Amino acid sequence: ELWDTVVLLRIIRGSWKRTPNARVKTGDVIMLIHHLTIGLGSLWVYYTHLGLYCVIFAIFMESISPYVHIRWFLLKTGNGGTPAYFLNGVCLALTFFVFRLVSPIGYLLYVLAEHEHIPLSATPSRLTWYCTVFSFFATVANLYWFGTIVYVAAKDLRAVLRKKQS
């Protein structure tokens, strides 16, 4: 996360240096906020001794990586408009939805219940401000990325259908 944060800061700084009045891309800012939030979250995890839970959560978050990498490989090998590319995009969108938007909410409540030794039904009222703030920013970023993934998948579907018709 630290390396990604440094790279993003260099990208943003570089775009300002090249063109002083240039607008910074929304995606770059959201990714920067994402990585800074993860960094601060890691300090909180260290402080509260929740390391194992964090590892499991990271596995949830990184479950989309194979689809991202396969998608990049297909694009770079000239297979960007193929049905395989589209199918990969659909799998990416579904995996992202399940493991980035749906699962973390339940998992956060479960971890809080386990850590605080309270019934699962009592966890929403016990969420601390940093859990709420972290969850808000993570959810906003994930909704942005999910919207982008769905938009690109729809664009890919149109390309595949156009190819099929011609």
PyMOL commands that set and color helices and strands:
alter all, ss='L'
color gray80, all
select helices_A, chain A and resi 2-18+26-48+51-62+65-76+83-116+120-126+129-165
alter helices_A, ss='H'
color red, helices_A
deselect
rebuild
show_as cartoon
